[in-house]
Amino acid sequence: QVQLVESGGGLVQAGGSLNLSCAGSGFMSRINVMGWYRQAPGKQRELVTTITNEGSTNYADSVKGRFTVSRDNAKKRVYLQMNSLKPEDTAVYYCNAQYIYKTFIRETYWGKGTLVTVAA
């Protein structure tokens, strides 16, 4: 089993910045992709960004150029630096960890989420 715990959410003014952190524990050795998803009120959960063990990244178009994902494999942590925040970034942000083998997601784990609120 893998446990993920997010931290760093909060209230920020539009244009401000926040840095989210996700700490992984448990059987992390097979995890090869980590990332962040978000769910705004009344909307479906959506991908924000992913990062592989090798450091390859993928971003949603809505956050490109504003958000940066990074990871520390030794510390089993993934980070999300969010700059130039907009009210539409308001959501619960979830950390995700996946074991992908031969293009299929074999295992996926979620944190409980951290709330980010961006005031206009």
Steps between C-alpha positions, in 0.01 A plus 500: 500500500597859437396796712507857372462811714465846348583830665536865407151598397332815619352834406689729265419812301483484122848538356657341805690175543474179698720194526335164558687200631412132499676248721486138398551201728457127487576286199623777271762300314275413205355848463625652175266795445382758751287801447230741601132510417238749609127512546313826507151527655243340274761378252674175425851427617753604238866451432731785595843347443700179513868422536679171438790354694725625223365852532279516192209733559153558361275799571142594437478788255330716763807496728789496251748776571357562849538169685815293541515143626810344652583192700759370741517127448727446799254677731196352320355847455341690216448875494282743310610861475201709396558857383272765356202332659154576368158462665430213261787308659288468813459127568596212720839379378572131521835326489509189285747215465487233231674181404488478124619187324487448124282814459235374742435651842544203733465688826385850592493674835351828619557738784209656687552836335584853603279800433629793297286811496590793277319823582428749225 
